[in-house]
Structure formats: structure tokens, C-alpha cells
């Protein structure tokens, strides 16, 4: 466990240090400007997106996860954030293409700036861990991408809070209490 944790933490730190700060700023500004925010991802990428959705809701933003039965229609002044490691996941790409035709902002988080998803997006954040074939069993499949994406999204929360005039105390007022 300690060896795996050390490897994952080191790789995630290296990955986060290579993210373009201008792209991160663009995401923050686009999120603030959006009328409604929609999140989409499949599998573990979707779970990362859902976790970020919770934080956005706690800041008072109007957020929906695409695929939920109560999700409204995306319109021109909205933003759709799509998370896909490869940027080639068929449903993610189809979602981006449909949203793009509607004129809404498409933000993608993917490991490849050259992917089809990145090309279909208004803003792309590339989160590209190095792939060490000797360590593939320590961090299998998309582990490094998903972990780095989770931390990246959590790391833009303070900037969003500042720009939206939110505090931890104001966010707690929107915290779900499960009884």
C-alpha cells in the first residue's frame, strides 16, 4: 500500500504541475459565466465529475449531471464539462458534438490535447500522466488521470469561491445532510 500510494502521489503531483494555468483560469471564468453547468463522464471519470458537481452546488451554482432523469435541456448560455481520459469515448464525443451545435460552451478534461473530444471543445484542460509500463499494476487503467482530475477540480474550488464570494461557512448552508 505505501509503495502504491507514494507512486500515485508522485505521479499526480508531476501531472498537476504540467497543467496549463491559463487553461485552468479559462475553466474558472467559464464556470462563473455559465447560466447552468452540466457535467458528463463515464465510469470513474463520471464519479469524479459528480464529486465536482457537489462542490459547485454547495457554491450555489445550478448544476446537473447529463444522464440523470431530471437533467434539463442544455441551452446556448450553458456550459458542459466533459471528463474523458482518452478523449475518444464515443458518448463523451457525441455529447460534445451535440452541445457544440447548440452553441453552448464545451469544456473537456482529457489526457490528450489532440483527441477528438479536445477538438470538439471550446476549452480543454490536458491532464496527461506519464505512463510507466513497469508500474501499470500499481496504478491500473485510468487511475492517475482520475486522481489528478479529482485534485485539479478540487484545486480550482478556492478560486471559484473567491470570485463567487463564497466561504466554507456559506457552502455548509448548502451541504446535504443525510438523515
Secondary structure as UniProt FT lines:
FT   HELIX           2..17
FT   HELIX           21..33
FT   STRAND          37..41
FT   HELIX           43..58
FT   TURN            59..60
FT   STRAND          63..65
FT   TURN            66..67
FT   TURN            69..70
FT   TURN            76..77
FT   STRAND          79..83
FT   HELIX           90..102
FT   STRAND          105..110
FT   TURN            113..114
FT   HELIX           116..119
FT   STRAND          123..126
FT   HELIX           133..135
FT   TURN            136..138
FT   TURN            141..142
FT   HELIX           143..164
FT   HELIX           168..172
FT   TURN            173..174
//
